[in-house]
């Protein structure tokens, strides 16, 4: 994590604190030099000149952490410009995401290299709440190593990993947190091993892997599967392989494991309420994160958009204002919702308690990234990344390291 660059001290009183296991009514959060010093019914003393914020009974939650996100406000991280990065980061901050993991699409090699360069630059610069910019914690290398039959709405340029290519991507391992690859591809195990050796966390996704292939991936270090139920194999999709008996796929492997984690897109269009509840019941909140998997159509009117770069190499899709779909209307094409919407969906439609839904959007993804020491909850010592939510769970105010974000 980056050192404090925008230190500040405040005290928020008369709040409903969303802790990891409960809501504390009438709570206080005290912040000194950009970090939480106390959160509960009794607060530590802030500096004498620290401003006091009266929450008026609103919720105060930890800042949200999005580990799988492509764009927003008309921009995509694969546009490859600082302006697109800033617009997307600023957009998601408005929805409560204070720590973001920019995620590329399948694309040309030079496009992915440019994306990785920009992530490194934004991570090094740290957050800037005054400019409405949250914290970039690292990149998610998401493709180009997908199975062709599971490519979804991504540009049609997926390919197996080759060492000559992925070694160039892994030259950015200092700012790369996650890397996704379909386990069944030729060269996948070599890619996993090379990335793991450099400290990158390994994901499986956009894959038709069998149980056996998932086991090999697990042995190579894979511990996470992207967007559960979406673009992933199960026993149905593996049963027609000639010469092999029916066997489990990614879905069954994750449910049977003791330590695999996964993620859900709770936009109300990808998964029904029972499918939102199911993996949570099977795996527990510590192993299921919320992600937006959001495209550039977030906060934009219905219409046609591009997934990936707009000046060549992207894939056209249509947003109806609640989800993206392919132009033939036969497939989903990423979400168009922010993390605050995902939390509301979990609470209102899936019937999940608010502390659990918030933990899925904060502490759980922070743990998946290995960053729970600095972000993800209201625990003392962590960055004062805070989101004020009204009674309807709409975002009212956001702080990054104790500095209120200017929107």
C-alpha positions as CSV (number, residue, x, y, z in Angstrom):
1,X,0.0,0.0,0.0
2,X,1.1,3.6,-0.6
3,X,2.0,5.9,2.3
4,X,-0.4,8.5,3.5
5,X,-0.4,11.4,1.1
6,X,-3.5,13.3,2.1
7,X,-3.5,12.9,5.9
8,X,-6.4,14.4,7.8
9,X,-8.2,14.2,11.1
10,X,-12.0,14.2,11.7
11,X,-14.6,12.8,14.0
12,X,-17.9,11.5,12.7
13,X,-20.6,11.3,15.3
14,X,-24.2,10.1,15.6
15,X,-23.6,7.4,13.0
16,X,-24.9,3.9,12.4
17,X,-21.5,2.1,12.0
18,X,-21.6,-0.9,9.7
19,X,-19.1,-3.3,11.3
20,X,-18.1,-6.7,10.0
21,X,-20.7,-8.5,12.2
22,X,-23.3,-5.9,13.3
23,X,-24.5,-2.3,13.0
24,X,-23.6,-0.1,15.9
25,X,-26.2,2.7,16.4
26,X,-25.1,6.0,17.7
27,X,-21.5,5.3,16.9
28,X,-18.5,7.5,16.4
29,X,-15.5,7.2,14.1
30,X,-12.3,9.0,15.0
31,X,-9.7,9.7,12.3
32,X,-6.2,11.0,12.9
33,X,-3.7,11.6,10.1
34,X,-5.8,9.6,7.6
35,X,-6.3,6.5,9.6
36,X,-9.0,5.2,11.9
37,X,-8.1,5.5,15.6
38,X,-11.4,4.2,16.9
39,X,-14.9,3.1,15.8
40,X,-17.7,2.3,18.2
41,X,-19.8,3.9,20.9
42,X,-16.8,5.6,22.5
43,X,-14.2,7.4,20.4
44,X,-10.6,8.3,20.9
45,X,-9.8,11.9,21.1
46,X,-8.9,13.6,17.8
47,X,-6.7,16.6,17.5
48,X,-8.3,19.7,19.1
49,X,-8.9,21.4,15.7
50,X,-10.3,18.3,14.0
51,X,-13.7,19.0,12.4
52,X,-16.8,17.1,13.6
53,X,-19.2,15.6,11.1
54,X,-22.7,14.8,12.4
55,X,-23.9,11.8,10.4
56,X,-27.5,12.4,11.6
57,X,-28.2,8.7,11.9
58,X,-26.8,7.8,8.5
59,X,-24.8,4.6,8.0
60,X,-21.0,4.8,7.9
61,X,-19.5,1.8,6.1
62,X,-15.9,1.0,5.1
63,X,-15.0,2.1,1.6
64,X,-15.8,-0.5,-1.0
65,X,-13.1,-2.5,-2.8
66,X,-13.7,-3.6,-6.4
67,X,-11.4,-6.3,-7.7
68,X,-13.1,-6.7,-11.1
69,X,-14.1,-3.5,-13.0
70,X,-13.6,-2.3,-16.6
71,X,-15.1,1.2,-16.9
72,X,-17.7,3.8,-16.1
73,X,-18.9,7.3,-17.1
74,X,-18.3,6.6,-20.8
75,X,-14.7,5.5,-20.3
76,X,-13.0,2.1,-20.3
77,X,-9.6,1.4,-18.8
78,X,-8.6,0.0,-22.1
79,X,-9.0,3.3,-23.8
80,X,-5.4,3.7,-22.7
81,X,-5.4,7.4,-21.5
82,X,-5.0,9.1,-18.2
83,X,-8.3,10.9,-18.8
84,X,-10.2,7.6,-19.2
85,X,-8.6,6.2,-16.0
86,X,-9.5,9.4,-14.1
87,X,-13.1,9.4,-15.4
88,X,-13.6,5.7,-14.4
89,X,-12.0,6.0,-11.0
90,X,-14.0,9.1,-10.2
91,X,-17.2,7.5,-11.4
92,X,-16.8,4.5,-9.1
93,X,-15.8,6.7,-6.2
94,X,-19.2,8.3,-6.5
95,X,-20.6,4.8,-5.9
96,X,-18.5,4.2,-2.8
97,X,-15.5,2.4,-4.3
98,X,-12.5,3.8,-2.6
99,X,-10.0,1.1,-3.7
100,X,-10.2,-0.1,-7.2
101,X,-8.4,-2.8,-9.3
102,X,-8.5,-1.7,-13.0
103,X,-9.3,-4.7,-15.1
104,X,-8.4,-5.0,-18.8
105,X,-10.4,-6.8,-21.5
106,X,-9.1,-9.2,-24.1
107,X,-7.1,-7.1,-26.5
108,X,-4.0,-6.6,-28.6
109,X,-0.7,-6.9,-26.9
110,X,0.3,-3.2,-27.1
111,X,-3.1,-2.2,-25.7
112,X,-2.7,-4.4,-22.6
113,X,0.9,-3.1,-22.1
114,X,-0.4,0.4,-22.2
115,X,-3.1,-0.5,-19.7
116,X,-0.5,-2.0,-17.3
117,X,1.7,1.1,-17.6
118,X,-1.1,3.4,-16.6
119,X,-2.1,1.2,-13.6
120,X,1.5,1.3,-12.4
121,X,1.5,5.1,-12.7
122,X,-1.8,5.6,-11.0
123,X,-0.9,3.2,-8.2
124,X,2.3,5.1,-7.6
125,X,0.6,8.5,-7.5
126,X,-1.8,7.4,-4.7
127,X,-5.4,8.6,-4.1
128,X,-6.4,12.2,-4.6
129,X,-9.8,12.8,-2.9
130,X,-9.7,16.5,-3.6
131,X,-9.8,15.6,-7.3
132,X,-12.4,12.9,-6.7
133,X,-9.9,10.0,-7.3
134,X,-9.9,6.9,-5.2
135,X,-7.0,4.5,-4.6
136,X,-5.7,2.3,-7.4
137,X,-4.3,-0.7,-5.6
138,X,-3.0,-2.6,-8.6
139,X,-4.1,-4.3,-11.9
140,X,-6.1,-7.3,-12.8
141,X,-4.7,-9.0,-15.9
142,X,-8.0,-10.3,-17.2
143,X,-7.4,-12.0,-20.5
144,X,-6.2,-12.4,-23.2
145,X,-5.9,-16.0,-21.9
146,X,-9.6,-17.1,-22.2
147,X,-11.2,-20.1,-23.8
148,X,-12.8,-19.1,-27.2
149,X,-16.1,-20.7,-26.3
150,X,-16.3,-18.8,-23.1
151,X,-15.2,-15.4,-24.3
152,X,-18.5,-13.7,-23.7
153,X,-18.7,-10.1,-24.7
154,X,-14.9,-9.6,-24.9
155,X,-13.2,-8.7,-28.1
156,X,-12.4,-11.8,-30.1
157,X,-8.7,-11.8,-29.7
158,X,-8.2,-14.4,-27.0
159,X,-5.2,-16.7,-27.2
160,X,-3.2,-19.3,-25.2
161,X,-0.4,-17.9,-23.0
162,X,3.1,-17.9,-24.5
163,X,6.1,-17.2,-22.4
164,X,7.4,-14.6,-24.9
165,X,4.2,-12.6,-24.3
166,X,3.3,-13.1,-20.7
167,X,6.8,-12.3,-19.5
168,X,6.3,-8.8,-20.8
169,X,3.0,-8.5,-18.9
170,X,4.7,-9.9,-15.8
171,X,7.3,-7.1,-16.0
172,X,4.5,-5.1,-14.3
173,X,4.2,-7.6,-11.4
174,X,5.1,-4.9,-8.9
175,X,1.7,-3.3,-9.7
176,X,-0.3,-6.4,-10.7
177,X,-2.5,-8.0,-8.0
178,X,-4.5,-10.6,-10.0
179,X,-4.2,-12.5,-13.2
180,X,-6.9,-14.6,-14.8
181,X,-6.3,-17.5,-17.2
182,X,-8.4,-20.4,-18.4
183,X,-6.8,-23.6,-16.9
184,X,-7.4,-25.8,-19.9
185,X,-5.3,-23.7,-22.3
186,X,-1.9,-24.9,-23.5
187,X,0.7,-23.0,-21.5
188,X,-1.7,-22.2,-18.7
189,X,0.3,-24.0,-16.0
190,X,3.5,-22.3,-17.1
191,X,1.8,-18.9,-16.9
192,X,0.4,-19.6,-13.4
193,X,3.8,-20.7,-12.2
194,X,5.6,-17.7,-13.6
195,X,3.0,-15.2,-12.2
196,X,2.9,-16.9,-8.8
197,X,6.7,-16.7,-8.5
198,X,6.4,-13.0,-8.8
199,X,3.7,-12.7,-6.1
200,X,0.7,-12.3,-8.4
201,X,-2.6,-13.9,-7.2
202,X,-4.0,-16.4,-9.6
203,X,-7.6,-16.6,-10.9
204,X,-9.4,-19.0,-13.2
205,X,-12.1,-17.6,-15.5
206,X,-13.8,-17.6,-18.9
207,X,-13.1,-21.3,-19.0
208,X,-14.5,-24.7,-19.8
209,X,-12.1,-26.5,-17.5
210,X,-12.9,-29.9,-16.1
211,X,-12.4,-30.9,-12.5
212,X,-9.1,-32.4,-13.4
213,X,-7.9,-29.3,-15.1
214,X,-9.1,-27.2,-12.1
215,X,-7.1,-29.5,-9.9
216,X,-4.0,-28.9,-11.9
217,X,-4.6,-25.1,-11.7
218,X,-5.1,-25.4,-8.0
219,X,-1.8,-27.2,-7.6
220,X,-0.2,-24.4,-9.6
221,X,-1.6,-21.8,-7.2
222,X,-5.0,-20.8,-8.4
223,X,-7.3,-19.8,-5.5
224,X,-10.0,-17.7,-7.0
225,X,-12.7,-18.1,-9.8
226,X,-14.1,-15.0,-11.5
227,X,-17.8,-14.1,-11.5
228,X,-19.4,-17.3,-10.2
229,X,-22.0,-18.9,-12.6
230,X,-20.9,-16.7,-15.5
231,X,-18.6,-17.9,-18.3
232,X,-17.6,-20.9,-16.3
233,X,-17.8,-24.7,-16.7
234,X,-19.9,-27.2,-14.7
235,X,-20.8,-30.8,-15.1
236,X,-23.3,-30.0,-17.9
237,X,-20.7,-28.2,-20.0
238,X,-18.1,-30.9,-19.6
239,X,-20.3,-34.0,-20.1
240,X,-20.0,-34.2,-23.9
241,X,-16.3,-34.5,-24.1
242,X,-15.6,-37.6,-26.2
243,X,-13.8,-40.5,-24.4
244,X,-14.2,-39.2,-20.8
245,X,-16.9,-39.8,-18.2
246,X,-19.1,-36.9,-17.0
247,X,-17.1,-34.9,-14.4
248,X,-17.3,-31.7,-12.5
249,X,-16.2,-28.4,-13.7
250,X,-15.2,-25.1,-12.1
251,X,-18.5,-24.6,-10.3
252,X,-18.3,-28.0,-8.5
253,X,-14.6,-27.6,-7.8
254,X,-15.1,-24.3,-6.0
255,X,-18.0,-25.6,-4.0
256,X,-16.1,-28.7,-2.9
257,X,-12.9,-26.8,-2.0
258,X,-11.8,-25.6,1.4
259,X,-10.1,-22.4,0.4
260,X,-11.1,-21.3,-3.1
261,X,-12.8,-17.8,-3.3
262,X,-15.1,-16.4,-5.8
263,X,-17.2,-13.3,-6.7
264,X,-20.8,-12.4,-7.6
265,X,-22.3,-9.7,-9.9
266,X,-25.4,-8.6,-8.0
267,X,-26.8,-6.3,-10.5
268,X,-30.2,-7.9,-10.6
269,X,-29.7,-9.1,-14.3
270,X,-26.9,-11.5,-14.1
271,X,-28.1,-13.7,-11.2
272,X,-31.4,-14.3,-9.5
273,X,-31.7,-13.9,-5.8
274,X,-31.4,-17.6,-5.1
275,X,-28.2,-17.7,-7.1
276,X,-26.8,-14.8,-5.0
277,X,-27.6,-16.6,-1.8
278,X,-26.4,-20.1,-2.8
279,X,-22.6,-19.6,-3.0
280,X,-22.8,-17.4,0.1
281,X,-24.5,-20.2,2.0
282,X,-22.1,-22.9,0.7
283,X,-18.8,-20.9,1.1
284,X,-19.4,-18.2,3.7
285,X,-18.9,-14.4,3.5
286,X,-15.2,-14.8,3.9
287,X,-15.0,-16.5,0.5
288,X,-17.5,-14.6,-1.7
289,X,-16.9,-11.0,-2.8
290,X,-19.1,-8.6,-4.7
291,X,-17.7,-7.2,-7.9
292,X,-19.2,-4.8,-10.4
293,X,-17.6,-6.2,-13.6
294,X,-18.8,-2.8,-14.8
295,X,-18.4,-1.3,-18.3
296,X,-18.2,2.2,-19.6
297,X,-22.0,2.4,-19.6
298,X,-22.2,3.0,-15.8
299,X,-24.1,6.4,-15.2
300,X,-24.7,6.7,-19.0
301,X,-28.1,6.7,-20.8
302,X,-29.3,3.6,-22.7
303,X,-27.6,3.1,-26.1
304,X,-24.7,1.4,-27.9
305,X,-21.3,1.4,-26.4
306,X,-17.9,-0.4,-26.8
307,X,-16.4,-2.9,-24.5
308,X,-12.7,-2.3,-24.6
309,X,-11.0,0.6,-26.6
310,X,-13.2,2.8,-28.8
311,X,-10.6,3.4,-31.4
312,X,-10.2,-0.1,-32.7
313,X,-10.2,-3.6,-31.0
314,X,-13.3,-3.1,-28.9
315,X,-16.6,-5.0,-29.0
316,X,-19.9,-3.3,-29.5
317,X,-22.7,-3.8,-27.0
318,X,-26.0,-2.3,-26.0
319,X,-26.9,-1.0,-22.6
320,X,-30.6,-0.8,-21.6
321,X,-29.7,1.2,-18.5
322,X,-29.7,-1.9,-16.2
323,X,-27.3,-4.3,-17.9
324,X,-25.2,-4.6,-21.0
325,X,-26.1,-7.1,-23.7
326,X,-24.6,-8.2,-27.0
327,X,-26.0,-6.5,-30.1
328,X,-27.9,-9.7,-31.1
329,X,-29.5,-9.6,-27.6
330,X,-28.5,-13.2,-27.0
331,X,-25.9,-12.7,-24.3
332,X,-25.0,-10.5,-21.4
333,X,-22.2,-7.9,-21.8
334,X,-21.0,-6.9,-18.4
335,X,-22.8,-4.8,-15.8
336,X,-23.7,-1.1,-15.8
337,X,-24.1,-0.8,-12.0
338,X,-21.8,0.5,-9.2
339,X,-21.0,-1.2,-6.0
340,X,-23.7,0.6,-4.0
341,X,-26.3,-0.9,-6.3
342,X,-24.8,-4.4,-5.7
343,X,-25.2,-3.9,-1.9
344,X,-28.8,-2.7,-2.2
345,X,-29.6,-5.8,-4.4
346,X,-28.1,-8.2,-1.9
347,X,-30.1,-6.6,1.0
348,X,-33.4,-6.0,-0.7
349,X,-33.7,-8.8,-3.2
350,X,-31.5,-11.6,-1.8
351,X,-32.4,-10.9,1.8
352,X,-28.8,-10.6,3.1
353,X,-28.1,-8.7,6.3
354,X,-26.4,-5.3,5.6
355,X,-23.2,-6.1,7.5
356,X,-22.7,-9.3,5.4
357,X,-23.4,-7.4,2.1
358,X,-21.0,-4.6,3.0
359,X,-18.3,-7.1,4.0
360,X,-18.7,-8.8,0.6
361,X,-17.9,-5.4,-0.9
362,X,-15.1,-4.4,1.4
363,X,-13.3,-6.8,3.8
364,X,-13.7,-10.0,1.7
365,X,-12.2,-8.5,-1.5
366,X,-9.5,-6.8,0.6
367,X,-8.6,-10.2,2.0
368,X,-8.6,-11.8,-1.5
369,X,-6.0,-9.1,-2.5
370,X,-4.0,-9.5,0.7
371,X,-4.6,-5.9,1.7
372,X,-6.9,-6.4,4.7
373,X,-4.3,-4.8,7.0
374,X,-4.9,-1.4,5.4
375,X,-8.5,-1.4,4.0
376,X,-11.8,-3.2,4.1
377,X,-13.3,-2.5,7.6
378,X,-13.7,0.2,10.2
379,X,-11.0,-1.4,12.4
380,X,-8.5,1.0,14.1
381,X,-5.3,1.4,12.2
382,X,-6.8,1.1,8.7
383,X,-7.1,3.9,6.2
384,X,-10.1,6.1,6.9
385,X,-11.8,5.1,3.7
386,X,-15.5,5.8,4.6
387,X,-18.8,5.8,2.9
388,X,-21.9,7.5,4.3
389,X,-25.2,5.8,3.2
390,X,-28.7,7.0,3.8
391,X,-31.5,4.8,5.0
392,X,-32.1,3.6,1.4
393,X,-28.4,2.7,1.1
394,X,-27.6,5.5,-1.4
395,X,-24.2,7.1,-1.2
396,X,-24.2,10.5,0.4
397,X,-20.5,11.3,1.1
398,X,-17.2,9.5,0.7
399,X,-13.8,10.0,2.4
400,X,-10.5,8.6,1.3
401,X,-7.8,8.5,4.0
402,X,-9.9,11.0,6.0
403,X,-10.3,13.5,3.2
404,X,-13.7,14.0,1.8
405,X,-13.9,13.3,-1.9
406,X,-14.9,16.2,-4.1
407,X,-17.4,15.0,-6.7
